[in-house]
Amino acid sequence: MSLYRRFVTYLFQYENAVKGRNCGFAKVGMSQEQTRMQIQLNGLADGDYPVYLCAPKEDFIEGVPVGILPVCQEKGNVLLSVRQEVFAGTPCRMDAMTGIYIPVRENVFAASQWTDEKMAWEHFRIPGKEDPERHEEEKTEELQMQASRTDPASQPVSYGDAWEQQWQQFLAAHPSFFPYDEEKTILAVKIDLRDLRILPGEYRSLGSNRFLLHGYFSYQHILLGQEDGEKKRWFLGVPGVFQNQEQLLAGLFGFPEFRTKHRTKQKTGEFGYWIRYMDL
């Protein structure tokens, strides 16, 4: 029989990793297989905020995304049910979680912990969001290695070639399909949130994009596609239903275009994808 713990943990607002006022609480029921959390938060601007469970590592704290906290009239309230499957593909375990982390804006977040150990919040890592300089170094090294495998005398692989190689890996790992009925030159695969961490360049940081997280937790996938025209283009698609207010939010978060599977003049209420093309 697995052990079950039930407790209340208080959330505090932090700025630049300095603890500030109490801003809410969470009622937590935790076992090895499932965690249920009733989170209440006050004093935040209206919007949707990603919620992470904390997984401490040797020299940093990793955030495992588990849901979205909607805030209306500066009050947030959500019930989240998290199963062990959320941690598949990560080195984390449900019973190893020690706290909650909710990013608010740059250098400001709400957090809670239920252990006595010191939490190095300044070293908190959101999946896919790492040091940009390190990304550039890794990208350069990877491209040089790829070039040397094919032809030691060849020029370094271009950024576009890196996208093509990554795309072929996604096609080998995921079933592909045509997302739009009239467009047979557009191919796509459904990917997981964790897959963003292996995208080329700055797009790895989209794992912390609030609009993308909201779509992912609502539909449990993100679209990665290739448009094969005069020039190949790759894009990410966030699943959702077209509404005027949603269109405004999508544009603010970098997904300005909406496309439905079936061509229609009236998009309101139709399911489709909010699109963001990748700059090569």
C-alpha positions, 0 to 999 in steps of 0.5 A: 500500500502506498503512503498518502500525505495530506497537508496545507502549504502556504505560498509566498511572493518572491522578487529576485529570490527574496521572500515577500508577502503571503499570497495564498495556500495549497491543500495537497494530497500526495501519494506515489502515484497521484497528487491532488492540489487545491491552489488559491492565490490572491493579488495577481494580474488577471491571466493564466499562470503555469504551475510547476512542482519542484524537483530539487537536484544537486545544484539547482531546482527543476520545475515539472509543469503540471497545470494552469492557474487561471486568475480573474479579478486578482483571484486564482483558484484551481484544482489540479490532479497530477499522475505519475505519468506526467514525470515520464521522460524526466528523472523526477518522481512524484514522491520527490516533489518538495514544493510549488512554483508559479512564475508571475513575471520576470524575477517575480514568482509565487512559491511554497515548500513543505521541507526544511531544506533551503530552496535555491530559488535563484537556480530554478530552471523551467524546462527548456529555458536555459542560458542563451550563451550555452545554447549557442555554444551547444548549437555550434558544437552540434552543427560542427559535429554533424558536418564532420560526420558527413564530410570532414572537408565540408562547410559547417551545417547551416541553421536551416539544415539543423532544422531539417535534421531535427524534423526528420528525427521527429518524423521517425519518432511520431506519426505524421498527418496533414493538419489541413484538408486543402494543404497537402504540402503541409505535414505535421506531428503532435509533440509533447511539452518536453520535446520543446527542449530539443528544438534548435535555438531560442525556441526551446524557451517556449516551454514557459510561454503561458499561451502555449502551456494553456493550449497544451494542458487543455489538449495534451499536445502541440503541433510541429509542422513543415510547409514545403513550398518554394522555401521550407518553413517550420511552425509550431501550432497551439491547439484551441478554439477561435474566439476574439479574446483568444485571438488577442492573447495569441498575438500577444504571446507570439501566435498571431495566425489561426488555421482550421482543419476545414476551410471555413469563412466563420472561424468563431467556435471552430477548433484549430491551431494558433500558428507561429513560424520559425525564423531560420 
